[in-house]
Amino acid sequence: MSLVLDAKTRTHFQKENRGLRSQGIIPGVVYGKVKENQHIELDARVFSKLYQQAGESTLIDLQLEGKKPIKVLIHDVHRHPVNQSVLHVDLFEIDMNEKLTADVDLKFIGEAKVVKEMGGILVKNHDSLEIECLPSDLIHEFEVDISSLQTFEDRITIGDLKAPHGVTFTEKSEEVVVFADEPRSEKELEELDSKIDAELKDVEVEEKGKQEEAVEGETVAPTPESTNKKTSEDKK
């Protein structure tokens, strides 16, 4: 089932966009290689719900005021730095005959023996990976089965992942995606804490020394009286 997003042509720009947002409308733009940029308006609630489903790696049918739907991807979502509300949306119009790149979220499944039975700590080097494919082959997420992690020496690399037909990973095959780290003993944790405390004390001592040197190196600016006195003595 394809996702559909309704939009209207936007005629308000810049300062007027603030008024749109107060009405629950998000300004946006559609751009791509096929047509000229189109300025649009989106219902804030509808877009937020769809964005949770689609993310930035799912094709969407954009329905613009009764016109023929066009295939787009959510390319960028600009948010307010404080309240994280959506300020503006960039949609990218897709050429269905041209390959594209997209970041796809990783979903880790299965149980790792090294974690369950040996107390290992699962370390994820990647939460997403970049893929290249035709739009029709685009996937929303990729599952990574961690059950192959049996020992602390085991690693799952990009080369170990089996991409779906028509999809390729763009990053190096030897790049490690996930592994399990050995748990630290109580003694190791205590030693680590002691090392951190010692380093912090060294930093504090160094900073204190710099401050004292700065104070000692300060010179008192001469007053007019002392300058006049010295000049008079020189004349004598």
C-alpha positions as CSV (number, residue, x, y, z in Angstrom):
1,M,0.0,0.0,0.0
2,S,1.5,3.3,-1.1
3,L,1.5,6.4,1.2
4,V,-0.3,9.4,-0.1
5,L,0.3,13.0,1.0
6,D,-2.1,15.8,0.1
7,A,-0.6,19.3,-0.5
8,K,-1.7,22.7,-1.7
9,T,0.2,25.3,-3.7
10,R,1.8,27.9,-1.4
11,T,1.5,31.6,-2.1
12,H,2.8,32.9,1.3
13,F,6.5,33.3,1.8
14,Q,9.1,34.2,4.4
15,K,7.5,36.2,7.3
16,E,4.0,35.0,6.3
17,N,5.1,31.4,6.9
18,R,4.9,32.1,10.7
19,G,1.2,32.7,10.3
20,L,0.8,29.5,8.4
21,R,2.5,27.5,11.2
22,S,0.2,29.0,13.8
23,Q,-2.7,27.6,11.7
24,G,-1.3,24.1,11.8
25,I,0.2,24.4,8.3
26,I,3.8,23.5,7.3
27,P,5.5,25.3,4.4
28,G,7.5,23.1,2.1
29,V,9.2,22.8,-1.3
30,V,9.3,20.1,-3.9
31,Y,12.4,19.9,-6.1
32,G,14.1,17.5,-8.4
33,K,15.6,17.0,-11.8
34,V,12.3,16.6,-13.7
35,K,10.5,19.9,-13.0
36,E,10.9,23.3,-11.5
37,N,10.7,23.8,-7.7
38,Q,7.1,23.9,-6.3
39,H,6.2,25.7,-3.1
40,I,3.6,23.8,-1.1
41,E,1.6,23.8,2.1
42,L,1.1,20.6,4.2
43,D,-1.3,19.8,7.1
44,A,1.1,19.6,10.1
45,R,-0.7,16.7,11.8
46,V,-1.1,14.6,8.7
47,F,2.6,15.1,7.8
48,S,3.9,14.2,11.3
49,K,1.9,11.0,11.2
50,L,3.1,10.1,7.7
51,Y,6.7,11.0,8.5
52,Q,6.7,8.5,11.4
53,Q,5.7,5.8,8.9
54,A,7.8,6.8,6.0
55,G,10.9,8.3,7.4
56,E,13.3,9.5,4.6
57,S,13.5,6.2,2.7
58,T,9.9,5.4,1.6
59,L,8.3,6.6,-1.6
60,I,5.3,8.8,-1.2
61,D,2.6,9.8,-3.7
62,L,2.3,13.6,-3.5
63,Q,-1.2,14.7,-4.5
64,L,-1.1,18.4,-5.4
65,E,-4.6,19.9,-5.8
66,G,-6.1,17.2,-8.0
67,K,-3.1,16.9,-10.3
68,K,-1.5,13.6,-11.2
69,P,0.4,12.2,-8.2
70,I,4.2,12.5,-8.3
71,K,6.7,10.2,-6.5
72,V,8.7,12.0,-3.8
73,L,11.0,11.3,-0.9
74,I,11.1,13.3,2.3
75,H,14.6,14.8,1.9
76,D,14.9,17.1,4.9
77,V,12.8,18.2,7.8
78,H,13.8,21.5,9.4
79,R,12.8,21.8,13.1
80,H,12.7,24.5,15.7
81,P,15.9,24.3,17.8
82,V,14.0,24.6,21.1
83,N,10.5,22.9,20.8
84,Q,11.4,20.7,17.9
85,S,8.3,21.6,15.9
86,V,8.5,21.2,12.2
87,L,9.3,24.5,10.5
88,H,9.8,23.5,6.8
89,V,9.9,20.3,4.7
90,D,11.9,19.5,1.6
91,L,10.5,16.9,-0.7
92,F,12.6,15.4,-3.6
93,E,10.8,14.4,-6.8
94,I,12.0,11.1,-8.0
95,D,12.9,9.9,-11.5
96,M,11.7,6.3,-11.4
97,N,14.3,5.3,-14.1
98,E,17.3,6.7,-12.3
99,K,19.2,5.2,-9.3
100,L,19.2,7.1,-6.0
101,T,21.0,6.9,-2.7
102,A,19.2,6.9,0.7
103,D,19.9,6.2,4.3
104,V,18.0,3.1,5.5
105,D,17.5,2.4,9.2
106,L,18.9,-0.9,10.6
107,K,16.7,-3.2,12.7
108,F,18.6,-5.6,14.9
109,I,16.9,-8.9,15.4
110,G,17.7,-12.3,17.0
111,E,19.7,-13.1,20.2
112,A,23.5,-13.1,20.4
113,K,24.9,-15.9,22.5
114,V,27.8,-13.8,23.5
115,V,25.4,-11.3,25.0
116,K,22.8,-13.6,26.5
117,E,25.2,-16.2,28.0
118,M,28.5,-14.4,28.4
119,G,27.3,-11.0,29.5
120,G,28.7,-9.2,26.5
121,I,27.7,-5.6,25.7
122,L,26.2,-5.1,22.2
123,V,28.0,-2.3,20.4
124,K,26.3,-0.9,17.3
125,N,28.6,1.1,15.1
126,H,25.7,2.0,12.7
127,D,22.0,2.7,13.2
128,S,21.6,3.2,9.5
129,L,23.4,2.5,6.2
130,E,23.4,4.2,2.8
131,I,22.1,2.2,-0.1
132,E,21.9,2.7,-3.8
133,C,19.0,1.4,-6.0
134,L,16.2,2.2,-8.3
135,P,13.2,3.9,-6.6
136,S,11.1,0.8,-7.2
137,D,13.6,-1.3,-5.2
138,L,13.8,1.1,-2.2
139,I,13.4,-0.4,1.2
140,H,12.2,1.2,4.4
141,E,14.5,-0.7,6.8
142,F,17.0,-3.5,6.8
143,E,17.1,-6.3,9.4
144,V,20.5,-7.4,10.8
145,D,20.4,-10.8,12.6
146,I,22.9,-10.7,15.5
147,S,22.5,-14.4,16.3
148,S,25.8,-15.1,14.6
149,L,27.7,-13.3,17.4
150,Q,28.9,-16.3,19.4
151,T,32.2,-15.0,20.8
152,F,33.8,-11.7,21.6
153,E,35.9,-12.1,18.4
154,D,32.9,-12.2,16.1
155,R,32.0,-9.2,14.0
156,I,29.2,-8.5,11.6
157,T,30.4,-6.3,8.7
158,I,28.6,-4.7,5.8
159,G,30.1,-7.5,3.6
160,D,28.2,-10.1,5.8
161,L,24.8,-8.4,5.0
162,K,22.7,-9.8,2.2
163,A,21.1,-6.9,0.4
164,P,17.8,-7.4,-1.4
165,H,17.7,-7.7,-5.2
166,G,18.6,-4.4,-6.8
167,V,20.0,-2.9,-3.7
168,T,23.7,-2.3,-2.9
169,F,25.5,-0.8,0.1
170,T,27.7,2.1,-0.7
171,E,30.1,1.9,2.2
172,K,33.1,-0.4,2.5
173,S,32.4,-4.1,2.9
174,E,34.9,-4.5,5.8
175,E,33.1,-1.8,7.8
176,V,32.0,-3.3,11.2
177,V,28.3,-2.9,11.8
178,V,27.9,-4.6,15.2
179,F,29.9,-6.6,17.7
180,A,29.9,-7.5,21.4
181,D,32.4,-6.1,23.9
182,E,33.6,-7.9,27.0
183,P,32.0,-6.8,30.3
184,R,34.3,-5.0,32.7
185,S,35.0,-6.5,36.1
186,E,34.5,-4.6,39.3
187,K,38.3,-4.2,39.6
188,E,38.5,-2.8,36.1
189,L,35.7,-0.3,36.8
190,E,37.4,0.8,40.0
191,E,40.7,1.2,38.1
192,L,39.0,3.2,35.4
193,D,37.3,5.5,37.9
194,S,40.7,6.0,39.7
195,K,42.3,6.8,36.4
196,I,39.6,9.3,35.5
197,D,39.8,11.0,38.9
198,A,43.6,11.3,38.6
199,E,43.4,12.8,35.1
200,L,40.8,15.3,36.4
201,K,43.1,16.3,39.3
202,D,46.0,16.8,36.9
203,V,43.9,19.1,34.7
204,E,42.8,21.1,37.8
205,V,46.4,21.5,39.0
206,E,47.5,22.5,35.5
207,E,44.7,25.1,35.2
208,K,45.5,26.4,38.7
209,G,49.2,26.8,37.7
210,K,48.3,28.7,34.6
211,Q,46.1,31.0,36.6
212,E,48.8,31.7,39.1
213,E,51.3,32.4,36.4
214,A,48.9,34.8,34.8
215,V,48.5,36.7,38.1
216,E,52.2,36.9,38.7
217,G,52.8,38.1,35.2
218,E,50.4,40.9,35.4
219,T,51.9,44.5,35.6
220,V,50.3,47.4,37.4
221,A,49.5,50.2,35.1
222,P,51.5,53.4,36.1
223,T,49.4,56.2,37.6
224,P,49.9,59.8,36.5
225,E,51.4,60.6,40.0
226,S,54.1,57.9,39.7
227,T,54.9,58.9,36.1
228,N,55.3,62.6,37.1
229,K,57.5,61.7,40.1
230,K,59.8,59.5,38.0
231,T,60.2,62.3,35.4
232,S,61.1,64.8,38.1
233,E,63.7,62.5,39.6
234,D,65.3,61.9,36.2
235,K,65.6,65.7,35.7
236,K,67.4,66.0,39.0
